[in-house]
Amino acid sequence: MKKSVTQFLLDHAAEKPVSFHMPGHKGSDIYRRYGYDEFLNNFIDCDITEIPGADNLFQTEGVIRETAEKYRRLYDVKKSYLLINGTSGGLIAAILASVPQGKKLVMARNCHKSVFNALTLGGIEPVYAYPSMVGEYGISGPVEAEEIARCLDENPEAQAVILPSPNYYGICSDIKAIADVVHSRGKVLIVDQAHGAHLKFMSGEPKSAEECGADIVVNSTHKTLCSFTQSAVLNYNSDRVEQYILEDKLQAIQSTSPSYLLMASLDINADILEKHGERSFSAWQSNIEDFYAKAAAVEGLKLMEVPGAMDKTKINIDMSCYGIDGNQLEELLMEKGIYSELVTGNILMCMTGIGNTGADFERLLAALKSIAEERAFDKEGSDNSGAAGTEGCDKADNSGAALWMKRRALHEIPKKKQQVHIDESEGLICAASIIPYPPGIPFVCPGEEIGREEIEYIKLLRNRGEKVIGVDENMCVVVGKE
């Protein structure tokens, strides 16, 4: 008999797993540690609607306003908005408030799918800014300020710029330099800081987008901090976007039945940051630094680092010198009760969060040491630090790397659509985004032509059992109809 969602969740919780995936609270321990047992014990009774005294998310005058004000102080911005449709809803609202119907948006090609959805909703024309590539692993790196400048200079009618920083792997762009470029041309800068809600509270580099001058910053507080999944915060940081227009778009995008459980978790998260933030972030950073130092002593174990600013709370592990790719490493760790966030080729990304304890890091390190001891390590290959493609190490699976950042011609998005089997889609114009998930970045966008290389790579992903939104169970995709 197949399990229900409820039974799966209960069974998984009973295993007491170690979480190196989102959400950042990592379970109830952090709530209980800081004295929120009463909320957890009365959880279902707190699921209410807008009764008298409960305030209204779209006209905050009471308790919700007080919670939003906590975030305004914490992030030191003009105004903060609670989001109960995730960062996705905040990004869509921010774009629709910044870019009029039919105008242009300069956007990083590795933006989250929600940004592409905003294009459809607003009839907005994209101008793609391409991030640099981390060739060794075939993943996108930072978006350079020079690339943003080029896009704006070639498209002076563009109204705004949006990019993710940090990206899924923790790679940060130089937001200060990009903000200078954008503002010198009179445009609006929106930063998708879904993976960096914690940066404002960590010591050292990288700095948060709020500190670096972005106009609107959207933070997934659930990813690395301790609010519930689907909760987030939008920070309004300048007057370059009309506040009343932004608020109008937020109420248009968000649910008219906002979850008070999500808003309560946002309130508790803010409370923990205000009262216990210094202690929590100090311990988190100390655990990360200790893990990196001890992992460096494990022969053949490589942790990905790239030039420039890197959010080290994302631990990207490469054990290819042991003949172990990312998928295999994920399985080996799950056998030891440790669950990770993302696999890309040889990389397994472990997403740490405010709720991870020193014991979690110790278990991860012990598991990696155990795996290393069980496998033969090629010392000759290790002379090149385990770089993908070096002799003695498995070459990273970069077969789709160039395709992700391929500069395809943009056609008009088809108005008439049809479903066809993916093998019959060669040469046709994509009409609905094709999105491997995770990381949730469109591989082929509406208006782009589907080629044979793209078809083969999508089939490869599906054959591996990976999720690809936009490809149904019959391997059909949506394309333009002549």
WOZIWO-V640430 format. One record per run of one state. SS is the DSSP state (alpha for helix, beta for strand, coil for the rest). FROM is the first residue (numbers start at 1). TO is the last residue. If there is no record, write none. Layout:
ss=(SS & SS)
from=(FROM & FROM)
to=(TO & TO)
//
This chain:
ss=(coil & alpha & coil & beta & coil & alpha & coil & alpha & coil & alpha & coil & alpha & coil & beta & coil & alpha & coil & beta & coil & beta & alpha & coil & beta & coil & beta & coil & beta & coil & alpha & coil & beta & coil & beta & coil & alpha & coil & beta & coil & alpha & coil & beta & coil & alpha & coil & beta & coil & alpha & coil & alpha & coil & beta & coil & beta & coil & beta & coil & alpha & coil & alpha & coil & beta & coil & beta & coil & beta & coil & alpha & coil & alpha & coil & alpha & coil & beta & alpha & coil & beta & coil & beta & coil & beta & coil & beta & coil & alpha & coil & beta & coil & beta & coil)
from=(1 & 5 & 15 & 18 & 20 & 29 & 34 & 37 & 42 & 44 & 47 & 63 & 76 & 79 & 84 & 86 & 99 & 104 & 109 & 112 & 113 & 123 & 125 & 130 & 133 & 135 & 139 & 141 & 145 & 155 & 160 & 165 & 171 & 172 & 175 & 185 & 188 & 193 & 199 & 202 & 216 & 220 & 221 & 225 & 232 & 237 & 243 & 254 & 260 & 296 & 302 & 304 & 310 & 311 & 314 & 319 & 320 & 323 & 326 & 335 & 338 & 340 & 342 & 345 & 347 & 352 & 358 & 375 & 379 & 383 & 401 & 405 & 417 & 422 & 425 & 429 & 431 & 434 & 438 & 441 & 445 & 449 & 450 & 452 & 464 & 467 & 470 & 476 & 481)
to=(4 & 14 & 17 & 19 & 28 & 33 & 36 & 41 & 43 & 46 & 62 & 75 & 78 & 83 & 85 & 98 & 103 & 108 & 111 & 112 & 122 & 124 & 129 & 132 & 134 & 138 & 140 & 144 & 154 & 159 & 164 & 170 & 171 & 174 & 184 & 187 & 192 & 198 & 201 & 215 & 219 & 220 & 224 & 231 & 236 & 242 & 253 & 259 & 295 & 301 & 303 & 309 & 310 & 313 & 318 & 319 & 322 & 325 & 334 & 337 & 339 & 341 & 344 & 346 & 351 & 357 & 374 & 378 & 382 & 400 & 404 & 416 & 421 & 424 & 428 & 430 & 433 & 437 & 440 & 444 & 448 & 449 & 451 & 463 & 466 & 469 & 475 & 480 & 482)
//
